Amino acid sequence: MKSWRVALKEGQVIPASPLALSASGIWSEKYQRGLTRYYRASGAGGVAVGVHTTQFQIRQHGLLEPVLRSVAETLDEEGSTQSDMIRVAGICGKTSQAIQEAELARSLGYHLGLLSPAALRSESEEAILEHTREIADVIPVFGFYLQPAVGGRTFSVDYWRQLSEIPNVLAIKVAAFNRYQTIEVVRAVAESERRDLSIYTGNDDNIIVDLLTPFRLAGQTDPTWIVGGLLGQWAVWTKQAVSMLERIKTARQSEVLDFEWLAQNARLTEANRAIFDTANDFAGCIPGVNEILTRQGLLPSAACLDPSEVLSEGQAAELDKITGFGFDEDQFIRDHLAEWLRD
């Protein structure tokens, strides 16, 4: 069995797991375990928990530890304690809180902490770098360029250069939803001395192009690749995502790009537009992901911890339109759902 570090470097599909809630807002461990079994059965290379798609509010509801533990135990039941799936725990808050969450994640067997910058968005870049160094002393860090629309901020290219030099930062998720900022991260990593640092796309609006682009920037001879993805979009249609990434890895070896990839990128971005509710500044993003999974039977409802967080007006109809886009896997789910939802 390959180590998680090798798998991380090769590039994997890492879905950002949602939170399984009943219609009345009660956490369902049965469905949380079922969802995790779905990700494993789909061939995902990892799973991220306690992140934006899981709802940051789980911390205020006392659900962070139970959810992290449930997912870890479910992965363990499917294989050995040295699971071949990469385990990523979301880490939030200022330094004292983040250290506590990092220690919890490490104690439960998580490999990396996806470090959210949201709580430090008004701090200096140097303060955030020092924050990262402290967390990296506890658990390997998955850096995170989070778009401002959902709590992130803009960083300089020098910030990413310095972040790339922190030894226990092993990957960076770029979810800037901005081509210029994405390229700045790629340049920073390419110019660093690190050869064990992986870039993952979090740009749900441009997944395929990110993964197919050989970033050969000014002054560089060898291309830098975004090797995999840690994505809210990949919380749905995960089996299709795994197949797609494998085909992309093969396509990278070709000198000729099949234009069908660009057509598929447009279709996936159009689907993401509906799921993430871009028409309403992402207001229905989490409910959109939950709704797809609910329609498939993988979640008991699309409910969120905040009862006011629901599908936007017209979003359900937009979700209806993307059915049959070629990413669906309903038969696969129907064939295995009872097994995944076993007690």
C-alpha positions in Angstrom: 0.0 0.0 0.0 1.4 3.4 -1.0 1.9 6.0 1.7 -0.5 9.0 1.9 2.5 11.2 1.2 3.2 9.5 -2.1 -0.5 9.6 -3.0 -0.7 13.3 -2.2 2.2 14.0 -4.5 0.7 11.9 -7.3 -2.5 13.9 -7.2 -5.9 12.7 -5.9 -9.6 13.4 -5.9 -10.3 14.7 -2.4 -14.0 15.5 -1.9 -14.9 18.2 0.8 -17.4 16.2 2.8 -20.8 17.7 3.6 -22.5 17.3 7.0 -25.4 14.8 7.2 -28.4 16.4 8.9 -32.0 15.4 9.2 -34.7 17.8 8.0 -34.9 19.0 11.6 -31.2 19.7 11.8 -30.1 16.7 13.8 -26.7 15.2 12.9 -27.1 11.7 11.4 -24.1 9.5 12.0 -25.6 6.8 9.9 -25.7 9.0 6.8 -22.3 10.6 7.6 -20.8 7.1 7.6 -22.7 6.2 4.5 -21.4 9.3 2.7 -17.8 8.4 3.7 -18.3 4.8 2.4 -19.6 6.3 -0.9 -16.4 8.4 -1.3 -14.2 5.3 -0.7 -16.2 3.1 -3.0 -16.0 5.8 -5.7 -12.2 5.6 -5.6 -11.5 8.9 -4.0 -7.9 9.3 -2.9 -8.8 11.2 0.3 -11.6 13.0 2.1 -11.6 16.4 3.8 -13.8 17.0 6.9 -14.5 20.0 9.0 -14.1 22.3 6.0 -16.4 24.9 4.4 -18.6 22.2 2.8 -19.0 20.5 6.2 -20.2 23.9 7.6 -17.8 25.8 9.8 -20.6 26.1 12.4 -20.1 22.5 13.5 -17.6 24.0 16.0 -20.3 26.0 17.7 -22.7 23.0 17.7 -20.2 20.7 19.4 -20.0 18.5 16.3 -16.3 18.9 15.3 -14.9 16.0 17.3 -17.9 13.6 16.7 -17.8 14.2 12.9 -14.0 13.9 12.6 -14.1 10.7 14.7 -17.0 9.2 12.8 -15.3 9.7 9.4 -11.9 8.3 10.8 -13.6 5.3 12.2 -15.5 4.6 9.0 -12.2 4.8 7.0 -10.7 2.4 9.5 -13.5 -0.2 9.1 -12.9 -0.3 5.4 -9.2 -1.1 5.6 -6.2 -1.0 7.9 -5.4 1.8 10.3 -2.8 2.9 7.7 -5.7 3.8 5.3 -4.7 4.5 1.7 -7.1 7.5 1.7 -5.6 10.9 2.6 -7.3 12.3 5.7 -7.6 16.1 5.8 -9.2 17.9 8.7 -10.3 21.5 8.4 -8.5 23.8 11.0 -10.0 27.2 11.8 -9.7 30.0 14.2 -6.9 32.1 15.7 -3.7 30.3 16.8 -4.9 28.9 20.2 -8.1 27.4 18.7 -6.2 26.2 15.6 -3.6 24.4 17.7 -6.3 22.7 19.6 -8.1 21.6 16.4 -4.7 20.4 15.0 -4.0 18.3 18.1 -7.5 16.8 17.9 -7.1 16.0 14.2 -3.7 14.4 14.8 -5.0 12.3 17.7 -7.8 10.9 15.4 -5.3 9.9 12.7 -5.7 12.7 10.3 -2.7 13.3 8.0 -3.1 17.0 7.2 -4.8 20.1 8.4 -6.4 22.4 5.8 -5.7 25.7 7.4 -8.4 28.3 6.9 -7.2 32.0 6.9 -10.7 33.4 7.5 -10.2 34.2 11.2 -6.9 36.1 10.5 -8.0 38.0 7.4 -7.3 41.3 9.0 -3.8 40.2 10.2 -0.5 40.9 8.4 0.9 38.3 6.1 3.8 37.8 8.4 1.4 37.1 11.3 -0.4 34.5 9.2 2.9 32.9 8.2 3.9 32.6 11.9 0.4 31.2 12.6 1.0 28.6 9.9 4.4 27.7 11.3 2.9 27.0 14.7 0.2 24.8 13.3 2.8 23.0 11.1 4.7 22.1 14.3 1.6 20.1 15.3 0.3 18.5 12.0 1.4 18.8 8.3 -0.4 21.7 6.7 -2.5 22.0 3.6 -2.2 25.7 2.7 -5.4 27.4 1.5 -6.0 30.3 -0.9 -9.7 30.9 0.0 -11.6 33.4 -2.2 -12.8 36.6 -0.4 -16.5 35.8 -1.3 -16.6 33.1 1.4 -14.3 34.5 4.0 -10.8 34.5 2.4 -8.5 37.4 1.4 -6.0 38.3 -1.2 -2.3 37.4 -0.6 0.9 38.6 -2.3 3.1 36.3 -4.3 5.8 36.8 -1.7 3.4 35.4 0.9 3.1 32.2 -1.1 6.9 32.1 -1.6 7.4 32.2 2.1 4.6 29.7 2.8 6.3 27.3 0.3 9.4 27.3 2.4 7.7 26.1 5.6 8.9 22.5 5.7 5.7 20.9 7.0 3.5 22.7 4.5 3.0 19.8 2.1 0.3 21.0 -0.2 -1.6 24.2 -1.2 -5.2 24.3 -2.2 -5.9 27.2 -4.6 -9.5 28.3 -4.3 -9.0 31.9 -5.4 -11.5 31.6 -8.3 -9.1 34.0 -10.0 -6.6 33.1 -12.8 -4.0 35.8 -11.8 -3.9 34.6 -8.2 -3.8 31.0 -9.2 -0.7 31.7 -11.3 0.9 33.5 -8.5 0.7 30.4 -6.3 2.0 28.2 -9.1 5.0 30.6 -9.6 5.8 30.7 -5.9 5.9 27.0 -5.7 7.9 26.6 -8.9 10.5 29.1 -7.7 10.8 27.5 -4.3 13.4 24.9 -3.4 10.6 22.4 -2.6 10.0 19.4 -4.7 7.7 17.7 -2.2 5.1 20.4 -2.2 1.9 19.7 -4.2 -0.6 22.1 -5.7 -4.3 21.2 -5.6 -7.1 23.0 -7.3 -10.0 24.3 -5.3 -11.2 26.4 -8.2 -14.5 24.7 -8.7 -15.2 27.0 -11.6 -12.3 25.8 -13.7 -11.4 22.3 -12.6 -10.4 20.6 -15.8 -8.3 23.4 -17.2 -6.5 23.7 -13.9 -5.6 20.1 -14.1 -4.7 20.0 -17.8 -2.5 23.1 -17.8 1.3 22.7 -17.9 2.2 26.0 -16.1 5.5 26.9 -17.9 5.9 30.4 -16.7 8.4 33.1 -17.6 12.0 31.8 -17.0 10.9 28.2 -16.4 11.8 25.2 -18.6 9.9 22.4 -16.9 6.2 22.8 -16.3 4.5 22.9 -12.9 1.3 21.0 -12.6 -1.8 21.3 -10.4 -1.8 17.6 -9.6 -5.3 17.0 -8.0 -8.2 18.6 -6.4 -9.7 19.2 -3.0 -13.2 20.4 -4.0 -16.7 21.0 -2.8 -17.8 20.2 -6.4 -16.2 16.7 -6.0 -18.5 16.1 -2.9 -21.0 15.1 -5.6 -20.4 12.8 -8.7 -17.2 11.6 -7.0 -16.9 8.4 -9.0 -17.0 10.4 -12.2 -14.4 12.8 -10.8 -12.0 9.9 -10.1 -12.4 8.6 -13.7 -11.9 12.0 -15.1 -8.7 12.7 -13.1 -7.2 9.4 -14.3 -8.0 10.3 -17.9 -6.5 13.7 -17.3 -3.3 12.2 -16.0 -3.0 10.2 -19.2 -3.9 13.3 -21.4 -1.0 15.2 -19.7 1.4 12.9 -21.5 0.1 13.9 -24.9 1.4 16.9 -26.8 -2.0 17.5 -28.4 -5.0 18.6 -26.5 -8.3 17.0 -27.4 -10.8 20.0 -27.6 -13.5 17.8 -26.0 -11.7 18.5 -22.7 -12.6 22.2 -23.1 -16.2 21.4 -23.8 -16.3 19.2 -20.7 -14.7 21.9 -18.6 -17.5 24.3 -19.7 -20.2 21.7 -18.9 -18.7 21.1 -15.4 -18.4 24.8 -14.8 -22.1 25.3 -15.8 -23.1 22.5 -13.4 -21.0 24.2 -10.7 -22.8 27.5 -11.4 -26.1 25.9 -10.4 -24.8 23.9 -7.5 -22.7 26.7 -6.0 -25.5 29.3 -6.7 -23.2 31.9 -8.3 -26.2 33.9 -9.3 -26.7 34.8 -5.7 -23.0 35.2 -4.6 -22.7 31.6 -3.4 -25.6 32.0 -0.9 -26.9 28.5 -1.7 -23.5 26.8 -2.2 -23.7 24.3 0.7 -27.5 23.7 0.3 -26.8 23.1 -3.4 -24.3 20.4 -2.7 -26.6 18.9 -0.1 -29.5 18.9 -2.5 -27.8 16.8 -5.1 -26.7 14.3 -2.5 -30.2 14.2 -1.0 -31.8 13.5 -4.4 -29.4 10.6 -4.7 -30.3 9.2 -1.3 -26.8 9.9 0.2 -28.0 12.5 2.7 -31.3 12.5 4.7 -32.0 16.1 3.7 -30.4 19.3 2.4 -30.7 21.0 5.8 -27.9 23.2 7.2 -27.1 24.1 10.8 -28.4 27.6 10.1 -32.1 27.1 9.3 -32.0 30.2 7.1 -29.3 28.6 4.9 -31.5 27.1 2.1 -31.6 26.9 -1.7 -32.0 30.3 -3.3 -35.1 31.1 -5.2 -34.9 29.4 -8.5 -31.9 27.3 -7.6 -33.8 24.0 -7.5 -34.9 24.6 -11.1 -31.3 25.3 -12.1 -30.3 22.0 -10.5 -33.0 20.2 -12.5 -31.4 21.5 -15.7 -28.0 20.0 -15.0 -29.4 16.5 -14.7 -28.0 14.4 -17.5 -24.9 16.6 -18.0 -22.9 13.4 -18.2 -21.5 13.5 -14.6 -24.4 11.5 -13.0 -23.8 8.2 -11.4 -27.3 7.4 -10.0 -27.2 3.7 -10.9 -23.9 3.2 -9.1 -25.4 4.8 -6.0 -28.7 2.8 -6.2 -26.7 -0.5 -6.5 -24.8 0.2 -3.3 -26.8 2.6 -1.1 -28.2 0.0 1.2 -24.7 -1.4 1.9 -23.3 2.1 2.6 -26.1 3.0 4.9 -25.9 -0.2 7.0 -25.9 0.4 10.8 
